[in-house]
Amino acid sequence: MKVLIWLGCLFLATILNTLLGYVIGFKAGVFVFYLIVAYIAKKLCEKWDEHKESQVKSQKENRKTLV
């Protein structure tokens, strides 16, 4: 899932950079977009990790209650 998050964010940054290049008349700076995308992708991956940890934790708690 993390790979899909990174690929999706890179795809979005490429599209935004291209669209802004057409609207403004020059590329707005690939480096800036990819820095922003790296930050967003990192935060999304952290959220995904938290989600997976909470699922594992709830499954362990459910197993304890069943035993």
N, C-alpha and C positions, 0 to 999 in steps of 0.2 A: 504494500500500500504506500509505503514511503517513496518508492520509486515513482509511482503514479503521481504523488503529490509534487515531487520535484519536476517531473516531465510536464505536468500540467502548468505549473508556475512558469517554467521556462517558455512554454508555448505561449502563454498569456503575455509574457514580457516581450516576446518577439513580435506578436501581433500589435501590441500597444506601441512599440517602438516604430514599427512600419507605418501604422496609421498616423501617428504623430509626425512622422517624417513626411507623409503626403500632405497633411493639413498645414504644418508649419513651413515646410519647404526644405527642411534639413533634419537629419537624424538628431533626436534630442539627447543622445548620449547613451550608447549601449551599456556602458559601465554603470551608470546611475540606475538604469532599469534593473540590471542584473543584481546589483547590491540590494535593492528593494525587494526583488523577488527572492533572493537568498534569505533575507530576514523573514519574509512572510512564510516561505517554505519551512524554515527552521521552526517557527512558531507552530505551524500546522502539524509538523512531525511531533513536536512536544505534546500537543493536544492529543494526537493519535496514541502516543505512548501512555498518556494519562488514562485515556479511554480503555486501552487494552489492560492496563494494570487494574483498573476498577472492575473490569469484567472477570479477571482472574481472581481477584479478591472476593467478589460476590459468589463465584463458583465454589471457592474454598469454604466460604461461610455456609453455603447451601449444603455442601457435603457434610459439614460438621453437624448441622441440624438434623440431617437424615440419619446419621449414625447414632 
